[in-house]
Amino acid sequence: MPVILTAERDELLRRVASPDRNPRKLTDPATLSGYLEKLHIQHPLVPETLVLDVTDLEPQRATTVIQTHLSDVGASLRPATVAHLTLQ
């Protein structure tokens, strides 16, 4: 089940610069800003895709939303098909 986590630009820039961020991840807000200007998140065009804005969500709440979505669509899930390669 595709899950796309999004957040507002300012929040993304704040998070990437966090001193608690894993140093193996991107930590430079300027680099992220450049990516955000040129790129956008692609996601599969399948009905079970969940796009979740986590700008104001605590991690536990986001987990609950994802688990609820999985419970709601779980019975209808099938193995990935070529449709999962068609991106928006």
C-alpha positions as CSV (number, residue, x, y, z in Angstrom):
1,M,0.0,0.0,0.0
2,P,1.6,3.2,-1.1
3,V,1.9,5.8,1.7
4,I,3.1,9.3,0.8
5,L,4.0,11.6,3.7
6,T,4.0,15.3,2.9
7,A,4.5,18.4,4.9
8,E,4.5,22.2,4.3
9,R,7.7,23.6,2.9
10,D,8.6,25.6,6.1
11,E,8.1,22.5,8.2
12,L,10.3,20.4,5.9
13,L,13.1,23.0,6.0
14,R,12.8,23.1,9.8
15,R,12.9,19.3,10.2
16,V,15.9,18.9,7.8
17,A,17.9,21.3,9.9
18,S,17.1,19.7,13.2
19,P,20.2,19.0,15.4
20,D,18.6,15.6,16.2
21,R,18.4,14.6,12.5
22,N,20.4,11.5,11.5
23,P,23.6,12.9,9.9
24,R,23.3,10.3,7.1
25,K,20.2,12.0,6.0
26,L,20.0,15.3,4.2
27,T,20.6,18.1,6.7
28,D,21.1,21.2,4.5
29,P,18.0,23.3,4.2
30,A,19.4,25.1,1.1
31,T,19.8,21.8,-0.8
32,L,16.3,20.7,0.2
33,S,14.9,24.1,-0.9
34,G,16.5,23.6,-4.3
35,Y,15.0,20.1,-4.6
36,L,11.5,21.5,-3.6
37,E,11.7,24.1,-6.3
38,K,12.5,21.6,-9.1
39,L,10.9,18.4,-8.1
40,H,7.6,17.0,-6.8
41,I,6.6,13.8,-5.1
42,Q,5.3,11.2,-7.5
43,H,2.8,8.6,-6.3
44,P,1.1,5.6,-7.8
45,L,-2.4,6.2,-9.2
46,V,-4.0,3.4,-7.3
47,P,-7.0,3.7,-5.1
48,E,-5.3,2.4,-1.9
49,T,-2.7,5.2,-2.0
50,L,-2.7,7.3,1.2
51,V,-1.3,10.8,1.0
52,L,-0.9,12.1,4.5
53,D,0.1,15.6,5.4
54,V,2.2,15.3,8.6
55,T,2.9,19.0,9.0
56,D,1.0,19.2,12.3
57,L,0.8,15.5,13.2
58,E,2.7,13.8,16.0
59,P,4.4,10.6,14.8
60,Q,2.0,8.4,16.9
61,R,-1.0,10.1,15.3
62,A,0.4,9.6,11.8
63,T,0.9,5.9,12.7
64,T,-2.7,5.6,13.8
65,V,-4.0,7.2,10.6
66,I,-1.9,4.8,8.5
67,Q,-3.0,1.8,10.5
68,T,-6.6,2.9,10.2
69,H,-6.2,3.3,6.4
70,L,-4.6,-0.1,6.2
71,S,-7.5,-1.7,8.1
72,D,-10.0,0.1,5.9
73,V,-8.5,-1.1,2.6
74,G,-6.6,-4.2,3.7
75,A,-9.2,-6.7,2.6
76,S,-9.2,-5.3,-1.0
77,L,-5.4,-5.1,-1.3
78,R,-3.8,-7.3,-4.0
79,P,-0.2,-7.7,-5.2
80,A,1.3,-4.7,-7.0
81,T,0.5,-4.4,-10.7
82,V,1.6,-2.3,-13.6
83,A,-0.8,0.4,-12.3
84,H,1.6,0.9,-9.3
85,L,4.2,2.1,-11.9
86,T,1.9,4.7,-13.3
87,L,2.8,7.8,-11.4
88,Q,1.1,11.2,-10.9
